[in-house]
Amino acid sequence: MMPVDQTIDQQQVPYISAFEHSETDLARIGHPWIHQIRRDAIERFSELGFPSAHDEDWKFTNLDPLLKISFAGRVERGDTVRASEIVRRLPGDHYRLVFVNGRYSPSLSNEPGQDLTIRNLRDALSDGTPLLEQHLARLADYKKHGFIALNTAFLEDGAFVYVPRGVIVERPIHLVHVSAAGLRPQASHPRNLIVVDAHSQASVIESYIGVDNGLYFTNAITEIIGGEDTIIHHHKLQRESDQAFHIATLQVEQNRGCTFTSHSIAFGGALARTEVNSVLAEGSECTLNGLYVVSGRQHVDTRTSIDHAKPHAASHELYKGILDGRSSAVFNGKIIVRKDAQKTDAKQTNKNLVLSEDSTINTKPQLQIYADDVRCTHGATVGQLDEDAIFYLRSRGISRETARDILTTAFARDIIDRIKLESLRNYIEQILTSRLARERKAEKAV
């Protein structure tokens, strides 16, 4: 057992104790190399701890509400019946892996029978798949990030996707993570590894969905390796419960000629933070699109980093936010152009629509350029609905509430319409429409 250092913050103790109590069981999952990584990660977590407002990257996100809660060391299996209801409502004819409270549910999943690997990570670790030792926990750096270290220490289950060389996957791959509150608040640490080999193409969806209005904590990591001349479309839909905490990292490695597109849509969570980081090789292209919609006292934090490590690469980034009630949001986007990354073409934009005087947005687009032959731009805007446009719609017999919803939806559609999967695009539109209707109803009730 790992001794609990007396200098460790009391907020870390429950997690370190939970690791000690579950280490024997964790060691049975996978070969010795992965458990050594788990042990290294929990030791690093004990050194790093949780970030605070003194850390520049967490300056505007207060973790006290999360850290004051004692989460159960081992999650319950969750309500499979309720999870199945959620899965049935999900869009499209997809390959599907479903996890309930971080654990694989084979009865709700739909795995392919062709030359394609889509399986739960626990079984893949037990089988000793060579690709796992080559890639798992190699991109998301647990030595620098406390939440990544925590996830890695409890690495147990999640999704493993491998697309072999030259394969075009016709159907989207949907990784569904459903969380249901238990008798005690629970923490789960889903881990996803996606490897797309050279000259292949795939679309992946990650959904994080809460059952009812439960209190729980999801700490998720996804690592994606895009081989040479691959095309990868990644979609993340975050619909955690109103009381939930959601911390997630997406770490991407793009090899030569890889085209990677990300669509990140966030609706849920009391406190939610997503980091998207990609490192670009020569001739690669990265597109990051995102939409966050928050109200009440929700807080959402989005951090992106596009690292142009080699020349002749391009990146395009557009994130939009809609804030209502007393909600708050943070956007920090960083574009890094290394010394040798000449002929880089990069553009970053963040636009925010504030519907309430009590909402707060902190936005900080950044450029770090160490090369001279580049074309890079960045910018951010914060605004309210156009009163002239509202007046025009009202003059056509439309109520102010409906006019407001029409304009808000139009603002969001610029992101939603970029999603090529029609079934997913329609599904997100329905969620947005229901969300706006719910907010109008809540306002009238006050």
N, C-alpha and C positions, 0 to 999 in steps of 0.2 A: 504493500500500500504506500501511496505517496503521502508523506507527512504534511500536515497543514501548517505552513509557516505562520508564526505569530504576527509577522508584518503584513500579512494578507488582509485586504479590506474585508470587513464582515459581509459585504455584498457578494463576494466571491465564494465564501465558505460553503453555502448550500450546493453550488455547482461542483466544487472540488470534492465535497463529501459524497455527492451523488456519483461522481466518477469512481471513487474508491469502492463504493458499494456495488457498482455494476461492472467493474473492470474484469472480473472473472468471466462474466457472460459475454462482454464485448470481445475478449481475447479469443473466444470460440468462433467469432465471425471473421473469417479471412485468415490469411497466413501471417506469420510473425512480422513481416515487413510493415503491414498496415497497423498492427497494434503498437509497434514501436513509434509510428507516426502519431497515433493517438496519445501515447505517453508523452512524447515530445510536445504535443500541442497543449495538453493540460498543464504541463510545467511552464510553457510559455504564457498560457493564460494567467497562471498564478503571478507571473512577473508583470504582464501588461495590465491586467485588470480591465475594467470597463472605462471607456472614454468619458471625459467630463467637459464642461463648458470651457475649461482652460485649454482644451485641444482645439486648434483652429478649425479643423474639419467638423467639429461638433458644437461650434460656438452658439448656434441658434436652435439646437435640439436638446431639450432637457430630458435626460433619461431617468430622473428621480421617480416618476410614476411607475416605470418598469422595475427599477431596482429595489423599490420598497416592497415588492410582492415576492413571497416565497413560493416558487414553483415546485411541483412534485418532481422527484428525481427520475421516476420511470413513468412514462405516459400510459394511460389506459388505452385499450384497443379502439374505443370509440363506438359510436352508434352507426353500425353498418347499414341498418335499415334507412336511417335518415340520409346517410351518404348516398345510398342507391337512388333515392328520390332526386338528389341534386345531380347525380351523374346522368340520369335519364333526361334532364332538362338541358344538358349541355349540347352545343350545336355540332352538326356535321357527322360525316361517316369517317371517323378517325381511328388510327391505331391508338390504343389508350392504355395507360398504366395508372391505376388509382391507388392512392395512399390515404389511409385514415389515421389521423394523429401520428403521422410519420411512419406508419407501418403498411406494407404492401397488402392490398386486398385482391387476391387472384379472382375472386368471384365477380368483381366489378370491372375487371380489366379485360382487354382484348388485344392479345399479342399476335404479331404477324407470323405466318408460316413460310415466308420466302427468305431469300438470301439477304437477311437484314436482322440485326440484333437489337431487340427492345426488351429489356428484362429488368427485374428489380435488382438493385445493387447488392443486397444481402446475399442472394444466391450466386451472383457473379463473383463476389469476393470469396465465397466458400469454394467455388470451382477453381479459383486461382487463375482467372483470365489474364493473360500476359499484358494486354493493353491497360489494365487497371494499374498495375505496378509502374507502367511507363508514364501514365498521365494523371492518375488520381492524386489530388492534394499537391500537385506540382505547380499549378497556375495561381490559385488563390493562396496568398502568402500568409500562413498562420503565424509567422514570426513577427509580423508587423501590425496585426489587426486583432484585437481582443475577441470580437464576435466570430471571426473566422477561426481563431484558435479554439473557441468553445465548440463550434460546429464540428471541427475536425476531431476534437477529443471524443465526441459522442457519435462519430461517424458509424452508422449502423445500417441504414437503409435509404433508399431513394431510387433513382432511375439510372440505368446504363444504356446508352444508345450508341450503336456503332453502325455507320453506313459505309460499306466497303467501297473500294475504288471503282469509279465509273458507274455507280448505281444512282438512278434518279428515282427518288421515293415519291410515288404519285399521291399518296394520301398523307395528310398531316399527322404528326405524332403528338399526341396530347398527354401531358403529364399532369395529373390532377391530384392536388394535395388538399384534402378536406380535414378541417379541424373541428372537433366537438368538445365542448367543455366537460370536464369530469367532476368528481366530488371535490377535488382540489384543483387550483389553477395548474395547468400543465405547460411544459415547454417541449417542443419538438425541434429536431435539427435535420431537416431533409437535405439530402445531398444528391445532385444530379451531375453526371458526366456524359457529355455528348461529343463523340469523335466522328467527324465527317472526313473520309479519306479523299484523296486527290480526284478531281474531275467528277465529283458527285454533287447531288443537290437534294436538299431536304427542308421541310418546314416543320418547326417545333412550336408547340403551345405549352406554356406553363400556367396553370390556374391554381390560385390559392383562395379557398372558399371556406367561410365559417358557417357552422350550423347554429341557427338561432342567434342569440346575442351573447355568446359565451365569452368568458375571460380566459385567455391563453396567450402563449408566446410562441411565434414561429421564427426560427433563426435558420434561414435557408442559404445554400450556396449552389451555384451552377457554374461548371467549368465547360467551356466549349473550345474544341480544337478544330479549326477549319483548314483542311489540307490545301494543296496547290490547286488553283483554279476551281475551287468549290463555290457553290451558291447556297447560302444558309439564310433562311427567314426565321427569325425568332420572335415569339409573341409572349408577353407576360400580362396576365390579367389578375390583379390583386383585388379580391373581394372579401377580405377578412371581416369578422364581426365588428360591431361598433366599439366593443371593449377590448379588442385584441391588440397585441403588439406584433409588429412585423418588421424584421430586419433581414435584408437580403443582399447578396453580392452576386453579380454576374461577371465572370472573368473570361475574356475571349482572347484567343491567340489566332491571328490571321496570317497564314503563310502566303507565299507569293501568288498574286492573282486571285486571292480569296475575296468574294463579295459577301459581306455580312450586313443584314438589315435587322434592326431591333424595333419592335413596337411595344412600348411599356404603358399599360393603362392601370391607373390606381384609383379605386373608389373607397376602399374600406380601411378599417383600423382606427383605433384611438391615436396610436402613434405608429407611423410607418416610415421606413427609410430603405431606399434602394440605391445601391451603387452599381454602376455599369462601367466596366473598364475594358478597353480593347487595345491591343498592341498590333500595329500594322506593319507588314512586310512590304517589300517592293511591289508596286503595281496592284496593291490591294485597295479595296474600297469599303468604307464603313458608313452606314446610315443609321442614325439613332433618332427615332420619333417617340414622343411621349405625351401623355395627357394625365393630369391629376385633378380630381374633382373632390373637394372637401367642403364640409359644412359643420355646424355645431361647434364643438371644441376640438375637432380633429386636427392633427398635425401630420404633415407629410414632408419628407426630406428626400431630395433627389440629388445624387452626385454622379457625375459622369467624367470619365477621363479617356480621351482618345490620344494614344501615343504613336505619333508618326516616327517609327524607328528607322525606316528606310526610305529612299527616294521614290518619286513617281506614284505616290499614294494619294487618295482623296477621301475626305470625310464630309458628311452633311448632317447637321443636327438641328432638330426643331422640337422643342418641348413647350407645351401649353398648360396653363393652370387655371382652374376656375375655383374661386374661394367665396364662401358665403358664411353667414353667422359670425362666430368668433373664432373661426378656423385660422390656421397659420400654415405657411409653406416655406420651404427653403429650396432654392435651386443653385447648385454650384457646378458649372461645367468647365472642364479644363481641356484645352488642346495643347499638346506638347509636340514641338517639332525639333527633332534631334539635329545635331550638327551636320550629319551626313544626309539628312532627309531633304535634299534639294528637290525642286519641282513639286512640292506639296501644295495641294489645293484643299483648303478647309474653310467651312462656314458653320457658325453656331449662332442659334437664335433662341431666346426664351421670351414668351409672351404670356402675360397674366391678366385675367379678367377678374376684377374684384367687385363682388356684388353687394358687399356690406362695408360700412364704415368701420366695423369692428374687426375685420379680417386683416391679417398681416402677411406680407411676402418679403422675404429677403433673397435677392437674386444676385449672383456674382459669376458672370461668364468670364473666363480667363484664357489668355494666350501666353504660352511660354515658347518663344521662338529662338532657336540657336543656329538657324540657317538663314541665308540671305536671298536665295532665289525661290521665294514662296509667294503664295497668294492666300491670305488668311483674313477672315473678318469675323466679328462677333458683336452681339448686341442683345439688349433686353428692354422690354417695355412692360409697364403696369398701367392699366386703365380701367374705366368703367364702361357700362353700356352707353351707346350713343343715344342721347335723348331725342335727337332729330329723327333717328330711325324708329324709336318707340312712338313718337308722335305720328309719324307716317303710317305705321301699322294701326294705331288707334283710330286714325282718321278713316280707316277702311273697316271699322266696326269690330276690331279685335281688342279684347280687354288688355289692360296693362300687364297682368300676370302672364297671359298667353304670349303677348309681344315679347316680354322678357325671356320666356322660355324659347321662343323661336330664334331670337338673336344669340342666346347662350348656346343653343344647339348648333347654330351655324358656325360659331367660334370653334366648337369642339370638332365639328365634321372635317375641318381641315386636316386633323390628325387621323380620325377614324377612317376617312375615305382613302387613306394611304395603305390600309390593310387590304391585301389582295384576296384573302380568303373570304368569300362572300358570306358564308354562314357565320363566321366569327364576327365579321363587320356588322351584320344585322343584329346579332346577339348583343354586341356592345351598345349599339344604338338603342335597343330595347331597355337595357340597364340604365342608360343615361336618361331616357324619357321617364322611366319609373322613378329615378332618383330626383329629378326636377319636380315631378308631381308630388313626391313625398315631402319635399322641402316647402312647397307652396301650402300643402295641408298643415304642416307643422307651424308655419308662420300664421296661418289663420286661427290656429288653436291657441296661440299666445294672447 
